[in-house]
């Protein structure tokens, strides 16, 4: 039942292999637990399902992961109901735990610029890596979108790329001069030395000139973060977060950022406005505190200076 459901889902919605893998993991995890409880999948009840959710909570499973599992399992049982395998949805009415809103992490603008400069090698791998970093940050691409790029997807005159995002949907992503310059150098002096056979892929590995994998891109981003001395965890999606937030910091309209990111809902993009507002609030708060609060370092230093002057005047 699970494999039939996933196969139909993949054909209908053109899901990525990563998404299908997550769905399969979620459903098989429930199946294994039901087997231990000696409960047939068709005989599951809301009480049994809530017990399963309690187990996840006791194990410290992140809320976001629990929410995804609940959504996946609900969709599976709704499918069984529609197909007539079950007379009714046995899990109807069971809600996932409320997700806490967490603001995305990002790199400060100055640090993001420094991070790009770390990949400065003139060898084919170094040129490739610089182009990858510049595109991730300069166009706000998902790592799967970047890994799937072909040379033909680039419009080098226009500074744009046709990318395939979630749900196999395509959009035009734009990038600026730094990314364009890095791409030109890579295409001229880097990629030709990596090619072993005819391939449309834009970014190639060192072993046989095959398309660079998502995992390899994640590892090289982490490697250059270490070279740059950045202490926080850096990953490709962090550069996408930084891209969106820095655009909004610069005054970009949220609807334009939504288009560039490929978000279906403006509400998804709205989270980045919260990041911007939160950062502004911190700056204003710190400035206010330092200027006026009696325990601020600035006020304390000023008070010490005044006391020192008073002592000197009393001696005179």
VEXMARZA-803101 format. One record per residue (C-alpha): x, y, z; residue in three letters. Coordinates in pm, whole numbers, padded with zeros to 5 digits, always signed. Example, Ala and Ser with C-alpha at 12.3 -4.5 7.8 and 13.67 -1.06 7.14 Angstrom:
2
+01230-00450+00780ALA+01367-00106+00714SER
//
This chain:
316
+00000+00000+00000UNK+00280+00239+00086UNK+00480+00175-00230UNK+00168+00200-00447UNK+00081+00531-00284UNK+00432+00675-00326UNK+00457+00560-00687UNK+00130+00729-00778UNK+00225+01041-00586UNK+00558+01071-00764UNK+00397+01030-01107UNK+00123+01282-01027UNK+00319+01557-00853UNK+00673+01505-00992UNK+00823+01508-00644UNK+01197+01511-00590UNK+01371+01189-00488UNK+01456+01356-00156UNK+01089+01429-00080UNK+00976+01077-00173UNK+01251+00936+00046UNK+01128+01140+00343UNK+00769+01025+00287UNK+00881+00662+00269UNK+01088+00696+00587UNK+00795+00850+00776UNK+00546+00584+00667UNK+00777+00289+00729UNK+00865+00422+01073UNK+00496+00418+01165UNK+00456+00072+01009UNK+00742-00073+01215UNK+00598+00077+01533UNK+00253-00066+01456UNK+00408-00409+01404UNK+00571-00389+01747UNK+00233-00296+01894UNK+00073-00578+01691UNK-00170-00333+01533UNK-00258-00379+01167UNK-00217-00058+00962UNK-00585-00076+00862UNK-00686-00105+01228UNK-00511+00206+01356UNK-00719+00436+01575UNK-00680+00795+01687UNK-00582+00675+02034UNK-00308+00452+01892UNK-00185+00734+01667UNK-00171+00976+01961UNK+00034+00718+02148UNK+00275+00714+01853UNK+00300+01093+01863UNK+00370+01073+02235UNK+00658+00837+02163UNK+00805+01085+01915UNK+00777+01364+02171UNK+00940+01149+02441UNK+01233+01084+02209UNK+01283+01457+02158UNK+01189+01457+01790UNK+01186+01814+01660UNK+00845+01972+01620UNK+00901+02035+01252UNK+00981+01666+01196UNK+00672+01557+01391UNK+00457+01797+01190UNK+00593+01656+00865UNK+00533+01297+00979UNK+00175+01376+01080UNK+00110+01544+00746UNK+00257+01250+00553UNK+00061+00989+00750UNK-00265+01187+00723UNK-00222+01214+00345UNK-00158+00839+00321UNK-00473+00746+00513UNK-00683+00996+00319UNK-00556+00826+00003UNK-00661+00484+00135UNK-01004+00624+00213UNK-01045+00774-00135UNK-00933+00449-00294UNK-01193+00254-00094UNK-00933+00051+00095UNK-01076+00195+00419UNK-01439+00293+00479UNK-01336+00615+00655UNK-01026+00803+00763UNK-00934+00660+01106UNK-00706+00957+01188UNK-00946+01239+01109UNK-00931+01508+01374UNK-00579+01434+01504UNK-00376+01754+01470UNK+00003+01790+01472UNK+00170+01987+01751UNK+00178+02359+01688UNK+00501+02456+01523UNK+00705+02724+01690UNK+00805+03001+01456UNK+01180+03008+01419UNK+01349+03285+01229UNK+01596+03158+00970UNK+01967+03199+01029UNK+02176+03408+00793UNK+02519+03557+00738UNK+02575+03930+00794UNK+02629+04114+00467UNK+02997+04181+00528UNK+03062+03820+00625UNK+02873+03692+00320UNK+03098+03902+00099UNK+03411+03772+00272UNK+03283+03415+00237UNK+03264+03453-00141UNK+03628+03565-00152UNK+03756+03250+00022UNK+03718+03041-00294UNK+03998+03212-00485UNK+04173+02920-00655UNK+04264+02939-01023UNK+04248+02562-01076UNK+03933+02409-01232UNK+03792+02306-00893UNK+03855+02648-00742UNK+03690+02827-01034UNK+03393+02593-01012UNK+03357+02642-00637UNK+03368+03021-00665UNK+03092+03011-00927UNK+02884+02783-00703UNK+02913+03010-00399UNK+02839+03322-00603UNK+02529+03163-00758UNK+02394+03028-00429UNK+02418+03371-00269UNK+02374+03586-00580UNK+02060+03412-00708UNK+01919+03258-00389UNK+01902+02910-00541UNK+01811+02593-00357UNK+02099+02346-00363UNK+01894+02098-00570UNK+01821+02373-00823UNK+02188+02459-00854UNK+02295+02094-00885UNK+02038+02041-01162UNK+02154+02332-01379UNK+02269+02263-01733UNK+02491+02495-01935UNK+02196+02557-02169UNK+01990+02689-01875UNK+02211+02999-01853UNK+02134+03320-02037UNK+02478+03474-02005UNK+02384+03793-02187UNK+02089+03853-01958UNK+02247+03730-01632UNK+01974+03478-01562UNK+01918+03104-01536UNK+01620+02878-01590UNK+01592+02661-01278UNK+01364+02371-01191UNK+01231+02403-00838UNK+00990+02216-00615UNK+00714+02025-00790UNK+00915+02034-01114UNK+00815+02399-01159UNK+01047+02623-01357UNK+01129+02987-01302UNK+01386+03241-01413UNK+01647+03327-01150UNK+01863+03636-01195UNK+02216+03695-01070UNK+02448+03993-01055UNK+02791+04082-01192UNK+03002+03892-00934UNK+02822+03565-01014UNK+02834+03640-01388UNK+03210+03700-01374UNK+03268+03382-01172UNK+03058+03180-01416UNK+03243+03317-01718UNK+03580+03222-01570UNK+03456+02875-01481UNK+03304+02814-01825UNK+03617+02937-02002UNK+03901+02799-01786UNK+03746+02549-01545UNK+03472+02335-01692UNK+03660+02241-02015UNK+03929+02074-01800UNK+03672+01880-01596UNK+03474+01742-01891UNK+03544+01376-01969UNK+03252+01311-02204UNK+02956+01500-02348UNK+02730+01614-02066UNK+02484+01903-02036UNK+02555+01951-01664UNK+02693+02291-01560UNK+02885+02191-01248UNK+03104+01881-01276UNK+03305+01674-01030UNK+03670+01574-01060UNK+03592+01204-01106UNK+03489+01147-01465UNK+03328+01484-01519UNK+02987+01378-01385UNK+02725+01619-01253UNK+02819+01746-00906UNK+02583+01602-00645UNK+02382+01791-00385UNK+02586+01627-00110UNK+02914+01737-00270UNK+02791+02097-00288UNK+02689+02087+00079UNK+03034+01961+00175UNK+03222+02225-00024UNK+03009+02503+00133UNK+03097+02367+00476UNK+03465+02343+00378UNK+03488+02706+00270UNK+03303+02820+00581UNK+03580+02656+00782UNK+03845+02829+00571UNK+03670+03161+00633UNK+03672+03103+01008UNK+03293+03128+01036UNK+03185+02970+01361UNK+02816+02922+01287UNK+02700+02625+01080UNK+02696+02725+00714UNK+02497+02530+00455UNK+02360+02613+00108UNK+02013+02714+00229UNK+02174+02961+00471UNK+02300+03151+00166UNK+01945+03150+00025UNK+01817+03293+00356UNK+02091+03556+00342UNK+02007+03644-00020UNK+01640+03707+00065UNK+01703+03902+00385UNK+01975+04120+00233UNK+01748+04209-00059UNK+01475+04318+00182UNK+01732+04509+00389UNK+01819+04695+00070UNK+01457+04794+00014UNK+01338+04525-00230UNK+00964+04463-00249UNK+00858+04138-00081UNK+00664+04033-00393UNK+00977+04061-00606UNK+01173+03854-00356UNK+00889+03599-00361UNK+00926+03569-00740UNK+01303+03535-00721UNK+01282+03263-00456UNK+01006+03075-00637UNK+00769+03079-00339UNK+00407+02999-00423UNK+00282+03191-00120UNK+00384+03540-00012UNK+00343+03416+00345UNK+00650+03196+00301UNK+00856+03495+00192UNK+00712+03707+00474UNK+00930+03527+00729UNK+01228+03720+00593UNK+01059+04050+00670UNK+01036+03929+01030UNK+01410+03863+01025UNK+01474+04216+00899UNK+01240+04366+01160UNK+01398+04161+01437UNK+01748+04271+01339UNK+01640+04636+01322UNK+01476+04602+01662UNK+01799+04465+01809UNK+02002+04750+01662UNK+01760+05014+01790UNK+01736+04849+02130UNK+02113+04829+02169UNK+02154+05190+02057UNK+01886+05307+02300UNK+02032+05101+02585UNK+02387+05219+02525UNK+02279+05580+02501UNK+02046+05604+02800UNK+02059+05307+03039UNK+02267+05371+03353UNK+02425+05023+03337UNK+02532+05052+02975UNK+02903+05043+02900UNK+02891+05389+02744UNK+02715+05548+03040UNK+02943+05367+03286UNK+03255+05484+03103UNK+03120+05839+03089UNK+03048+05833+03463UNK+03400+05710+03542UNK+03547+05985+03328UNK+03338+06247+03509UNK+03443+06110+03851UNK+03808+06119+03742UNK+03776+06483+03634UNK+03604+06571+03963UNK+03892+06419+04161UNK+04150+06607+03957UNK+03963+06935+04007UNK+03936+06874+04384UNK+04313+06821+04403UNK+04369+07149+04225UNK
//
